[in-house]
C-alpha cells in the first residue's frame, strides 16, 4: 500500500450471501497478505460451521447484537464491544440467532480473496464438496 485509503460506512468491496453481508474494509492485497478486515452484517439465523486455520489468526470484534462463539471445550456469548481472538489450530464455530454486526480481522489470511473466489462460483460449484474443500484449504480454512 503506497497511499492512504479511506473506506466509508457502507462502502468497500461487498459480498451479500444468504447468511451475511460482508464488506472488505482492508484488503489483504494491500498488506502483502498480512492483514484483512471484514465488516460482517450477520443476518438472523447466521451459522458458521466448525473449522480451524493452520496459519491464520481471527479476531472478532462485536459491533451489534450477540454472537455465540463455539469451541470444543466451551461456548461464549459476545456482545457489542467484546473481542475474541482465535489463534491457529483452534476449532471454532459461530452463531447469531437474531442478527448482528462484527468486524473480523484476519492476521496472515486472505479471507477477502476467498470471498472474491466464492462470488464467481456457480451453484453446481457449491454443490461439489471436493471442489469446496480444496478452495477452503487453499485459503487456510479446514473443516471436518
N, C-alpha and C positions, 0 to 999 in steps of 0.2 A: 504494500500500500504506500503510495507516494504522496497522496493528498488526503486531507481530512474528508470524511464522509458523514453527511447528516441524513438520517432516515427518520422521517417524522412519524407520529402516531398514525396507524392505519396504513403505513407505507412499507415497502420492502417487497422483494420477490415473494409471492404468496402462493400457497397450495391449499385448496379447500377440499378436504376429504369428508367422508361420511361422519367421522367421529370428532374431527378437529379441523381448525383453520390455522395454518402455520404461516408466519411472516418471518422471513430471514432478515434479521437486524444487523448481523455481522457475518459475512460470508467467509468460509474457510479459504476461498480463493485469495482473499486479501490478507491472510495471516500465515501463508505457507502451510496451511493445514493444521495450525496450532490451536486456533480458536474458532468457534462458530456460536452465534447467539440466535436462538429461535424464540419468537414470541408465539405462544401457542394458546389459541382460544379453544378451550375444550367444550365440546357440545355435550348436553345431558346424556348420560349413559356411556361416556368415554371409558374405554378399557384398553390398556397397553399390555399385551401378553408378556409373560415371563421371559426374560432374556438376560444376557450379560455381554460385556465387552472385554476383550483381551488387552486392549491398549487405551481405549477412551475412558475418560472420567466425565461423568454427567453431574451437573449442578442444577438442581431445580429450585427456583425462587418463585414462590406462590404470590400472585398479584390479586386474584379474586377467587372466591369460592373455597371449597375444601377438596383437597386431593389426597387420596389414600395411597401411600407407597407401601408395597407389599414385598417383604423379604422372606427368606426361608425360615428365619427364627423370630420374626415379629412383623407387625404391621403398624404404621403410624399415620395419623391424620395430620396433614399440614394445612395451615390457614394463611391468609394474607400476611406477608412479612416473614414467613418461615422459609428457611433454606435447608435443603438436604443435599449432601454431597455423596455420590455413589462412585467409589473408585473401581478400577478394573477388577474383573473376576467376581463380582458380587451379583448374584441372581436377584432380579427385581421385576416388579410389575407395577402398574399404576391404574387407579380407578378414580372417576369423578362422576358421581351419581347425578348431581344437579347442574353440572357445567361450571366452568371457571376459566381462569386465565393464569398462565405461568410463563416465566422466562426460563428457558433451558439453555445452559452454557455447556458446550462440548469442548473439552480440552483434548487435543490430539485426535480430533474426529472431524469428519466431513459430512455431517448429517444433512447439511443443505444440498450437497451433491446427491445424496441418497434420495431426498425429496424430489429433486430435479429428475433423476432417473425414473422414479415411480410415476411422475406426471406424464411421462412419454410412453407408458406401457398400456397395453390393451387388456381387456377383461380376460382374454384367453391367457395372456402372460401371467396375470394374477392367479389364475387357476392352476398354473404349472408349479407345483410345490418344489420341484428340484430347481427350477429357474429362480424362484423366490428365495430359496435357501442360499443359492450361490450369490445372488445380488446382495442379500443381507450380509453374508460373510465378507463380501468384498468391502463393505463399509463397517466392518467390525461389530456386527450385530449377530449374536449367536442365540438361537432358540433351541428348545429341547428337541 
